[in-house]
Amino acid sequence: MTYWDPIPTVRALVGRPHPLWRGDRVSRDWSGPAPDGWEQRDWRGVPGPFYAANSDNCLTGRQCAPDHVTYDDHGSEFVYRQPRTPAEVHALTCAAECEPFGSYGGDGDAHWTPESVRDWWRNRARVREWAVGVGWGPWATALSDWMNDAAGGARAYVAHIDGDLGEYLRGYLFRLREGRPARVGEGLPGL
Protein backbone atom coordinates (compact mmCIF):
# COMPACT_ATOMS: atom_id res chain seq x y z
CA MET A 1 0.00 0.00 0.00
CA THR A 2 1.29 3.44 -0.90
CA TYR A 3 0.61 6.38 1.38
CA TRP A 4 -1.69 8.95 -0.22
CA ASP A 5 -1.23 12.58 0.89
CA PRO A 6 -4.65 14.08 1.74
CA ILE A 7 -3.41 17.63 2.41
CA PRO A 8 -3.66 18.96 -1.19
CA THR A 9 -7.30 17.83 -1.30
CA VAL A 10 -8.03 19.56 2.02
CA ARG A 11 -6.45 22.80 0.87
CA ALA A 12 -8.35 22.72 -2.43
CA LEU A 13 -11.65 22.74 -0.49
CA VAL A 14 -11.08 26.05 1.30
CA GLY A 15 -13.68 28.64 0.35
CA ARG A 16 -15.41 26.30 -2.07
CA PRO A 17 -18.75 24.56 -1.70
CA HIS A 18 -18.27 21.34 0.23
CA PRO A 19 -18.92 18.34 -2.05
CA LEU A 20 -21.25 16.76 0.53
CA TRP A 21 -23.41 19.85 1.10
CA ARG A 22 -25.63 22.11 -0.93
CA GLY A 23 -23.99 25.48 -1.31
CA ASP A 24 -22.23 25.83 2.05
CA ARG A 25 -18.57 26.66 1.66
CA VAL A 26 -15.68 25.15 3.60
CA SER A 27 -14.86 27.74 6.24
CA ARG A 28 -11.20 27.07 6.94
CA ASP A 29 -8.07 25.25 5.91
CA TRP A 30 -8.26 22.05 7.95
CA SER A 31 -4.59 21.29 7.25
CA GLY A 32 -3.55 23.73 9.99
CA PRO A 33 -3.33 23.16 13.74
CA ALA A 34 -6.29 22.46 15.98
CA PRO A 35 -7.22 25.54 18.06
CA ASP A 36 -6.24 23.79 21.31
CA GLY A 37 -3.04 22.53 19.75
CA TRP A 38 -1.28 19.28 19.06
CA GLU A 39 -0.49 18.72 22.73
CA GLN A 40 -4.22 18.40 23.50
CA ARG A 41 -4.95 15.77 20.85
CA ASP A 42 -6.76 12.63 21.93
CA TRP A 43 -4.29 9.84 22.75
CA ARG A 44 -6.48 7.32 20.93
CA GLY A 45 -6.12 9.13 17.60
CA VAL A 46 -4.25 7.16 14.97
CA PRO A 47 -0.99 8.64 13.61
CA GLY A 48 -1.35 10.75 10.49
CA PRO A 49 -2.06 14.32 9.50
CA PHE A 50 -5.53 14.62 11.08
CA TYR A 51 -6.47 14.67 14.75
CA ALA A 52 -8.97 16.19 17.16
CA ALA A 53 -8.13 18.07 20.35
CA ASN A 54 -10.71 18.86 23.05
CA SER A 55 -13.73 18.40 20.83
CA ASP A 56 -17.30 18.91 21.95
CA ASN A 57 -19.58 16.01 22.78
CA CYS A 58 -22.36 16.79 20.31
CA LEU A 59 -21.78 13.46 18.53
CA THR A 60 -21.71 14.90 15.02
CA GLY A 61 -18.46 13.39 13.71
CA ARG A 62 -19.77 9.92 12.92
CA GLN A 63 -22.74 11.40 11.06
CA CYS A 64 -20.27 12.71 8.47
CA ALA A 65 -17.33 10.32 8.75
CA PRO A 66 -18.25 7.01 10.39
CA ASP A 67 -15.26 5.30 8.75
CA HIS A 68 -12.84 7.83 10.28
CA VAL A 69 -14.24 9.28 13.50
CA THR A 70 -15.45 7.74 16.71
CA TYR A 71 -16.07 8.96 20.26
CA ASP A 72 -14.33 8.59 23.59
CA ASP A 73 -16.15 7.63 26.80
CA HIS A 74 -17.66 11.13 27.07
CA GLY A 75 -18.69 11.60 23.45
CA SER A 76 -15.67 13.65 22.35
CA GLU A 77 -14.46 12.95 18.82
CA PHE A 78 -11.17 11.55 17.60
CA VAL A 79 -9.78 10.28 14.29
CA TYR A 80 -9.33 6.51 14.24
CA ARG A 81 -8.63 6.13 10.53
CA GLN A 82 -6.86 8.60 8.26
CA PRO A 83 -8.40 9.42 4.85
CA ARG A 84 -6.99 7.69 1.78
CA THR A 85 -9.11 9.16 -1.03
CA PRO A 86 -10.65 12.52 -1.89
CA ALA A 87 -14.11 11.21 -0.88
CA GLU A 88 -12.74 10.24 2.54
CA VAL A 89 -11.18 13.71 2.92
CA HIS A 90 -14.59 15.19 2.12
CA ALA A 91 -16.17 13.06 4.87
CA LEU A 92 -13.53 14.03 7.43
CA THR A 93 -13.70 17.75 6.60
CA CYS A 94 -17.48 17.50 6.94
CA ALA A 95 -16.93 16.18 10.49
CA ALA A 96 -14.49 19.00 11.19
CA GLU A 97 -16.83 21.67 9.82
CA CYS A 98 -19.75 20.35 11.89
CA GLU A 99 -17.82 20.18 15.17
CA PRO A 100 -18.80 23.39 17.06
CA PHE A 101 -15.36 24.04 18.59
CA GLY A 102 -13.45 23.53 15.33
CA SER A 103 -11.25 21.15 17.29
CA TYR A 104 -9.77 19.32 14.31
CA GLY A 105 -6.26 19.84 13.03
CA GLY A 106 -4.40 18.60 9.98
CA ASP A 107 -0.80 19.46 10.84
CA GLY A 108 0.06 16.06 12.31
CA ASP A 109 2.86 15.60 9.77
CA ALA A 110 4.72 18.46 11.47
CA HIS A 111 4.57 16.62 14.80
CA TRP A 112 4.71 12.89 14.16
CA THR A 113 8.20 11.45 13.76
CA PRO A 114 9.16 7.92 12.76
CA GLU A 115 10.05 7.30 16.41
CA SER A 116 6.74 8.60 17.78
CA VAL A 117 4.75 6.59 15.21
CA ARG A 118 6.67 3.47 16.20
CA ASP A 119 6.05 4.25 19.90
CA TRP A 120 2.32 4.62 19.21
CA TRP A 121 2.32 1.29 17.35
CA ARG A 122 4.20 -0.46 20.17
CA ASN A 123 1.59 0.84 22.63
CA ARG A 124 -1.44 0.13 20.41
CA ALA A 125 -2.60 -2.54 22.88
CA ARG A 126 -3.73 0.28 25.19
CA VAL A 127 -5.89 1.80 22.45
CA ARG A 128 -7.17 -1.62 21.40
CA GLU A 129 -8.08 -2.52 24.98
CA TRP A 130 -10.06 0.71 25.31
CA ALA A 131 -11.83 0.06 21.99
CA VAL A 132 -12.69 -3.53 22.92
CA GLY A 133 -14.17 -2.29 26.21
CA VAL A 134 -16.40 0.17 24.36
CA GLY A 135 -17.14 -1.96 21.30
CA TRP A 136 -18.22 -5.08 23.13
CA GLY A 137 -19.04 -3.60 26.53
CA PRO A 138 -22.22 -2.06 27.91
CA TRP A 139 -22.40 0.59 25.17
CA ALA A 140 -22.95 -2.10 22.54
CA THR A 141 -26.29 -3.06 24.11
CA ALA A 142 -27.30 0.26 25.69
CA LEU A 143 -30.67 1.79 24.96
CA SER A 144 -28.94 4.75 23.38
CA ASP A 145 -28.38 5.30 19.68
CA TRP A 146 -25.20 7.33 20.22
CA MET A 147 -23.70 4.69 22.54
CA ASN A 148 -24.51 1.95 20.02
CA ASP A 149 -22.96 4.08 17.26
CA ALA A 150 -19.85 4.73 19.37
CA ALA A 151 -19.59 0.99 20.07
CA GLY A 152 -19.75 0.36 16.32
CA GLY A 153 -16.96 2.89 15.78
CA ALA A 154 -14.86 1.21 18.45
CA ARG A 155 -15.37 -2.18 16.79
CA ALA A 156 -14.35 -0.68 13.44
CA TYR A 157 -11.24 0.71 15.12
CA VAL A 158 -10.30 -2.73 16.47
CA ALA A 159 -10.74 -4.16 12.96
CA HIS A 160 -8.49 -1.39 11.59
CA ILE A 161 -5.81 -2.03 14.22
CA ASP A 162 -5.95 -5.78 13.55
CA GLY A 163 -6.19 -5.29 9.78
CA ASP A 164 -4.51 -2.74 7.54
CA LEU A 165 -3.35 -0.09 10.02
CA GLY A 166 0.18 -1.51 10.27
CA GLU A 167 0.65 -1.36 6.52
CA TYR A 168 -0.77 2.19 6.40
CA LEU A 169 1.67 3.26 9.12
CA ARG A 170 4.61 1.74 7.23
CA GLY A 171 3.64 3.91 4.25
CA TYR A 172 3.24 6.90 6.55
CA LEU A 173 6.69 6.27 8.03
CA PHE A 174 8.16 6.34 4.52
CA ARG A 175 6.34 9.64 3.87
CA LEU A 176 7.68 11.16 7.09
CA ARG A 177 11.22 9.95 6.41
CA GLU A 178 11.44 10.72 2.68
CA GLY A 179 8.96 13.60 2.33
CA ARG A 180 7.03 11.75 -0.36
CA PRO A 181 5.01 8.57 -0.79
CA ALA A 182 6.86 5.38 -1.69
CA ARG A 183 6.96 4.43 -5.35
CA VAL A 184 5.97 0.99 -6.55
CA GLY A 185 8.73 -1.45 -5.66
CA GLU A 186 10.31 0.71 -2.94
CA GLY A 187 10.59 -1.02 0.41
CA LEU A 188 8.68 0.37 3.37
CA PRO A 189 10.29 0.79 6.80
CA GLY A 190 9.38 -1.57 9.59
CA LEU A 191 7.33 -0.66 12.61
Buried (B, 14 or more C-beta within 10 A) or exposed (E): EEBBEBBEBBBEBBEEEBBBBEEEEBBBBBBBBBEBEBEBBBEBBBBBBBBBBBBBEBBBBBBBBBBBBBBBEEBBBBBBBBBBEBEBBBBBBBBBBBBEBBBBBBBBBEBBEBEEBBEBBEEBEEBBEBBBBBBBBEBBEEEEEBBBBBBBBBBBBBBBBEEEBBEBBBBBBBBBEEEEBBEEEEEBBEB
